[in-house]
Amino acid sequence: MTHILHRNIRPTMPTAASSKGIRITDTNGKEYIDASGGAAVSCLGHAHPDVTKALHEQLDQLAYAHTSFFTTSVAEELADTLIKDAPDGISHVYFLSGGSEAIETALKIARQYFVEIGQPQRRYVIARDQSYHGNTLGALATGGHAGRRKMFAPMLFETHHIAPCYEYRHRQAGESLEAYGERAANLLEAKIQELGAENVIAFVAETVGGATVGAIAPAPGYFKRIREICDRHGILLILDEVMCGMGRTGTLHACEQDGIAPDIMTIAKGLGGGYQPIGATLMQQKIFDAFDKGGNFLHGHTYVGHPMACAAGLAVQKVIKRDKLLDNVKQMGGLLHRRLSERFGNHPHVGDIRGRGLFQAIELVADRSSKTPFDAKRNLHARVKAAAMARGLMCYPSGGTADGKNGDHVLLAPPFIVDAVAIDAIVERLGDAVDAAVAEVS
Ligand code: PMP
């Protein structure tokens, strides 16, 4: 009997007992390969000795000091590290406890920025359909996933959404990738014109779509055009790299591969690798300057800049750098994509195989030629998850939308330390799990 309100009211999940490297073991001694890093979190794998040591040391030295009284050397060092490696012009960081808080903070920074520079009428946020930015009310209002919003819709502030850059479903026959990317970005221009540029605060997007769509990378040139549109209208570009950032796609920040820098960026999961809850909102110098000249940022949480969380983030990032793990992300990401293509390239129910680095996904369809998704009510994604867990594999499936705008997909985001032997085991188990789950609904 559990006294926890789990996501599923009657949870049948195993009890995790211990973990090491890329594996978690349950209380029955069964091992699971963590091929999703939980929810794209455990970038360094589990029980890394360097992180454990850093956390012990921090706990002995200073566990907590509220940021209205003190700064700490561990928070300052992590901020220095993040800013040194941040996209062009990013100069300051605000620490938080996770991704949703980071998005809420980004929205509030954007709003207050415009008030500070004398444009208080700006109030609208534009984001994308099918996106996910977190589960708190502001983050949920920003996200464009109809199913997740529905229950809370009357409580969500007004936001506006455009279609995502989703080549598999939206590129037209004969259209080049570049032309499609430009067409998808131009939807933002049209939306801004509809709302009046002078009323818009920001455009928010995941650089590579994650939880609700499954590793959808933008078409070449998409974000360059988005950047140009935002600049022309004086609108801030907020990139949500909570899931796709911190090395997951092979570069520290996913947007490096798109050749742009955002005004505000959110990071979380891979920042602390799951060793502590931590997120952060990064901002451009011009935004910091507006606050510096104007009022204090009207925000704050009890655990901002928590020393234990910062110690975890610092230790994780040091190991990633020292061990050159982003090279492995690129190499193993390429291998994972190839193995997925070999296993599922001709699969009658896999419509798309996509991703960047160790952030890969397959999209499941009832019919490949028409790209028709499985009936969302059949919960194929939950069946894949159960079949994978039965085979000792953690993957991250998510449901298609009831409106049929996308199908069920399975996201893979293994730790950066994964090797070729494990990649083969992951793809083999996933293949068996997908076949078993599809057989249940066919
Ligand atoms: N943004 C994105 C892109 C995410 O993937 C997530 C979590 N899946 C969040 C925000 C919310 O993060 P958290 O669950 O830490 O609040």
Boltz pocket constraint, residues with backbone or C-beta under 6 A from the ligand:
constraints:
  - pocket:
      binder: B
      contacts: [[A, 39], [A, 97], [A, 98], [A, 99], [A, 100], [A, 101], [A, 103], [A, 132], [A, 133], [A, 134], [A, 135], [A, 206], [A, 210], [A, 211], [A, 240], [A, 241], [A, 242], [A, 243], [A, 244], [A, 268]]
      max_distance: 6.0
